[in-house]
């Protein structure tokens, strides 16, 4: 016979699973301790900190700042899916070609030395990745190769580390590529868009340097535009759940 205590435990577990499913896979209504209610994707980082991505803003919250999630006081717990942190700096040229620098945060969560890094490249990205260069924090230019992934059209980029990563340690790698058609024109209006669509959960920062003298027409989602040394800089920071897309777009005109 099922006891009342067991019934309550089952109900509590069902509620928790519902929160987890909603927070990881769709929009959650999050009520904060300061009285605000926000709707977006809630992602646990660890037992004490969370990311909340709304349509146009990213919040980094402590568990103590969250009062309820979808009407429940139980907060979701971290799953096994890892969160990849990366940043991009892209220098746009007047012809629409860009030099792109990315940083990749690599963590060794295993028990053995990590001697290589691997990620996937879709067919439409191969033109860009043929120009790939990888450098570690100590200035080593790292060798890399491409290998097809069985049963898919994805190519694996395999980077061999000059300095292995110890268990529990991490390293930041920098990659450089030349991205053709990073910005495209329609008359005198240029548009640069990045959709997202990462193969893993990604906390992503993107900084664009527009060509000298470029006049910014619009930025979506809207963020502040900074001016430095005769050029405009646009910076976004966003959480992308695996496979999700959300365009980061700037439109501008060139002088003359």
N, C-alpha and C positions, 0 to 999 in steps of 0.2 A: 504494500500500500504506500502511495506517495504521501509524504508528510508535508505539512504547511511550509516548513523550513526548506525542504527540497524544491517545492513549487516556487518559493521566492528566489531561490538560487537560480533556477532555470530562467525565471523571468528577468532577473538581473543580467544573466549572461546573454540572453536574447537582446536586451536593450543595448548592452555593450557592443555586441556584434553589429547591431543596426547602426550605432554611432560610427564604428570602424568603417563599415561599408560606405556610409554616407560621406564621412570625412575624407576617405581615400579616393573615392570614385566619383563624387559629385559635390554639389553645393551643400554646405552646412550653415545653419544659422547659429552664430556664436554670440552669446551675451557676455559682455565683459564686466569686470568688477566695477568699472567707472560708470556703468549704466548704458553704454553704447551697445547696439546690436549690429553686427556685421555679417554679411553673407558671402561665403567664398569657399575655397578649398583649404581644409585644415590638415596640416601635415606634421605629425610628431617628429621632432629631431631626436630627442631623448626623453627620459621620464619627467623632465622639468621645463623643456622649451619646445615651442611650436612655431611653425610658419602658417600664416593665414593669408592666402592670395585672393583678393577680390578682383573685380574686373580691371581696376585701374590703380591699385595700391597693394604693396606687400608689407605685412606686419610681422614682426618677430616678437613673440609673446612668451612670458613665463607662465607656467601653469597657474600660479597664484592670481594672474590677471584675468583668467577665464572663469566665469561663474557657471555657465551652462552651455551645452552643445545640443542643439535641437531639443531643448527642454529638459535635458538630463544633466545631472551633476557629474556623472562618471566621464572622465576624459579618456580619449583613445590612447592606447599605448603604442610605442614604436614597433613596427613590424620588421621583417627581415630584409625588406627592400632597401638598398643603400641610397643615400642622397649624394649625388656628385656635385661638387662646387667648381664652377669655372667662370672665367671672365674673358671678355674679348675687347680688343682695341683695334678699330678698323680705320685706316687712313684712306679716304676717298680721293681719287684723282678727278680732274676735270673731264676725262673721257669715260668715266663710269667704272673703271677698273679700281680695285682696292687692294692694298697690302693689309693683311689681317694677322694680328697676333692674338693667340689664345693662351691662357694659362689653364693647366689641368692639375687638380689636387688629387694626388694618388696616395691612398692609405693602405697599408699592409695589415689586414685583419687576420692573417693566417699565422701559422707557427714556423714557417720556413722563410728563408730569404726570398724576396720578390726581385726577380732579375729582368722582367719585361713588363710592358704595359700593352694592352690590346683594346681596340674599340672598332666599331663597325662603320662602314662608309657605304651609302646608297649609290646606285649607278649614276644618278644625276650630280653627285658630289665628286666623282672621280676626276673630272677635269681640273678641279681646284686642288685636290689632294696629290696630283702628280707633281705639284710644286712644293710639297711639304718639306719643311726643315724642323728638327726638334732639338732643343737645347735644354740641358739640366741646370740647376742653380750654380754649379761649379764651372760652367762654361763649356762643358763637353758637348760636341755635336754628336747626336745619337743616331746610330744606324736604324733603318726601318725597312720593312718589306710588306707586300700585300699578298694575302692568301684568300682564295675564295671560300666562303662558308658553305659547306655541303647542304644541298636542298634549298638554297636561296640565291638571290642575285646580289647579296651583300658581300663586300670585300672586307676582310679583317685587316686593319693596320696594326702591325706588330712592331713595337719599339723596344729595342734591346737597351737596357740600362747600363751605363758605364759604372755607376755606383749603386749596388743593390740596396733595397729598402729593407731595414730590419723589421722583424715582427713587432707590431704595435707602433711603428714609426710611419712617417709620411714624407712626401716630397712634392714640390711644385715644378712641373715641366712647362716650358714655353714652346709653342709651335708657331711657325710662320707659313702662310700660304699667300698666293696671288689669286684673288677671286675676280674672274672676268664677269662683266655685266652685273657687278654688285649694285650699280645704280643704272636705271634705264630712263631715257628721255621720251617725252611726248611734246613735241614742239620745243619750247624753251623751259618746260617744267620737268625736273628730274625727280625720280622716286627711288628711294632705297628702302627695301623691306626685308626683314628677317622673320620667318614664320615660327621658328622653334622646332618641334618635332624631334625631340631627343629620344634615344633608345633606352635611357634610364632616367629616373627622377633627377631633375637638375635645378640647382639654385644658380641662376645665370645673371651675370652683369655684362652689359654691352655699352661701350663708349665709341661714338663715331666722331671723327674729325672731318668736317666738310671741306671742300676745296676752298682756298683763300678767296675771300670776298663773296662767298655764296650767301644768298638771301633766303632765310628759312621761311617757308610758306606755311607749313603745318607739321605738327609732331603728334603721333598717335601711338600708344596712349600719351596724353599730354604730360610732359616733364619740362623742367627749366632748361633753357639753352644758355650755355656759358660762352663767353668770348675770350679768346686768348691768342695773342700774336697774329692777329689778322684773320683768324679762322673761328668758326662756330663749332662747339662741342655739344653733343647730345648724349645723355647717359640714362639707360634704363636698368632696373634690377627686378627680376621676376622669377617666381617658382613655376617650373614646368613639370607637371606629372608626366610620367613616361608616355610618349606617343602623342601628347597634346600639342596643339598649335595655337598661337596667339600672336598675330603679326605686330612687330615693332617697326613703325614706318615714319620716315621723314621725307618731306617734299621741299624742294628748294629750287631757286633759279641762280644761274651763274651770271657774273657781271659781263656787260657788253652784249 
